[in-house]
Amino acid sequence: MDDQLSVMIVDDEKPMLEWLSILLEQHGYSVTCFSDGRKAVTEGRKNAPDILVVDVKMPGISGLDVLSRLREKSPELIGIVITAFSSVDSAVQAMRKGATDYLIKPFEVDQLLVAIEKALGERKIRRENRELRKKIRSRFSIEGIIGKSKPIIDLLEEVRMVADKDSTVLITGESGTGKELIARAIHSISPRAEKPFLGVNCGSFSHSLLESELFGHLKGSFTGAHRDKEGLLVAAKGGTFFLDEVGELDRELQVKLLRALQERQVLPVGGTKHISFDARIIAATNANLKEMVDGNAFRPDLYYRLNVIPLHVPALRDRSSDIPILLGKFIENYSEAIGEPPRVITEEACEALMNYNWPGNVRELENVVERVCVMTSGSEIILADLPDFIKEPAVKDSGIFADKTSSAESTISTEKATPTLDVIEEAYTLYILEHRAGGQKRLAAKLLGINESTLYRRLEKYAKDRENP
């Protein structure tokens, strides 16, 4: 053999260990032996073997549990189960745990060698297929991300560069630009692609519930905790964990998250024992975390822990050449959803959509397409079908500041050449609430790309600011 393959043998019968060890070493394998299943798991997690030959029935921990635990860490591990107690049930269970073969003691030497060679061949085919699928995904599509503009092409190139690494990624960008889509793209072409992709929006939960979601809790640790619950970081199990709107974390949870990321362990609510987790961390925010650090609203140590590889998702107005492509995709999706053939969009309507500023980005464009597809008929989408705020040149040219009758006008001084970001945010929020959502806060929050609790906090702040200018 060109490369010496490592074999771990786990059996509580010492003569069997000695016999198999001599046999496999004579055939060019590097062999380690264990009569204790727990020691085998500990060592195998540190130095994963290529092949595991394990007895089913052993004291303390079964051979199938040894195989299962080691495959959690090393999914490509080849497992060959040996036993003196054959049954259909145990054979089926062995295959479900990831065994590639099942040998009944006593077996011939050639049977084991053939089982190993067959398993190595299967592993080679799986690797080649996985690499081929990865190349196809990387070349032609990444999790549905659509675009051919330079900003999006540059971003996708960065996605491909970081996907193979295990470093933490911080994705920034305005609401509605598709930050979660980028996180899923990284996961889909990474070595963790076959493991779970789990995530949580940090602004969607109260402090106590978010802590429970992230770290888990023990039964009885708080009112309503009727059973133990595994935290999402642990549940990711070798996959990717997505922390959306990480800027919404309060200071106390920032400390606990920082400790968890540093130690790669979580402490469940109400627990005293830390639990290790294996997940790649991807965080996202539409806030400027650096400014939050400077304003003492976000811990600098957590910021630097998250901002290992920064990726920025461009706003739709910065890649307007992608709008026709996105329109085609969204029209196709929603026409199919309502059972109609896809419509053609006229050049005039397309131009109006390309000229609009899209403060809500791709999410807003998708919502507009859905609205048009549902609320209009005909084989074409024409300019008259579009919402007024897109058709009207005044709104189109000057965005949210064009409507002088809006109550948002009072928040902006026309004498100021450049309004502050806070003023712009307030004006846009009130514009969406009053003119796009008709006063419906839930719909406004959806259009803004934020959760309802964030919208309510904003409105409370604006009210206080007006009371105490």
Secondary structure by P-SEA (a helix, b strand, c coil): ccbbbbbbbbcccaaaaaaaaaaaaaaccbbbbbccaaaaaaaaaaccccbbbbbcccccccaaaaaaaaaaacccbbbbbbbccccaaaaaaaaaacccccccccccaaaaaaaaaaaaaaaaaaaaaaaaaaaaaacccccccccccaaaaaaaaaaaaacccccbbbbbbcccccaaaaaaaaaaacccccccccccccccccaaaaaaaaccccccccccccbbbbccccccccbbbbbcccccccaaaaaaaaaaaaacccccccccbbbbbbbbbbbbbccaaaaaaaaccccaaaaaaaacbbbbbbcccccccaaaaaaaaaaaaaaaaacccbbbbcaaaaaaaaaccccccaaaaaaaaaaaaaccccccccccccccccccccccccccccccccccccccccccccccaaaaaaaaaaaaacccccccaaaaaaaacccaaaaaaaaaaaaaaaacc
